Amino acid sequence: GDCLTTIANALRAGYSFPQSVEVVSREMEPPISDEFAQVSREVSMGVPLESALEAMGRRVGSMDLDLVITAVLIQREVGGNLAQILDNIGDTIQERIRMKREIFALTAQ
């Protein structure tokens, strides 16, 4: 959630997506900051952003992160408002977390 908000806000402020990745690497806490720093390093060494993101996805192994990476890669191909897309994904993830808590609470009764 916070990570997506940070990226979306950086994009709205005029940063490119790779610059937004750098912002996350500086402003978030580990392990998220470490993963985004790795992406930033790889891109600065000439690795295509798509490859660096996909490698992060494999390292982390999170369905939520895979969703974000897929959305970013599609947006880079077809265009669209990435900040808005990330906001929507963040809302979806938060709603899923809320529902899991609700289900857990109901089954724990």
Steps between C-alpha positions, in 0.01 A plus 500: 500500500752761614746397232240542225393836643864615504547400135167655393579827680848514344346445155248778565789727602652446156752225571551223245424144610872417548538819708196393703669164565801693633271703731359176646853366554583810706174565686359156585626249757670168425428256351302710248769767478768235441306340215433833329865603550601179321269587208646851490858366499424251224335767282794738554733220379301464178257220589161570336244618757266218401768237575592663832134509609441140395811391695367681809168323454675162495707586811203624702238248389196715588175485302441868583843601370446288188176691439682833533784392269256371239307829512820704463618292204162523325480874565847547349377326182155652460519822702254633754515672835737281703444697823125434476558134411724457807242675721236254378725200563579634849128529572445144375778365721370688806149368438632144472689539830186641667290209375757244619490657848120495498488134394760411764299681768180320396663156495672564835168555680 
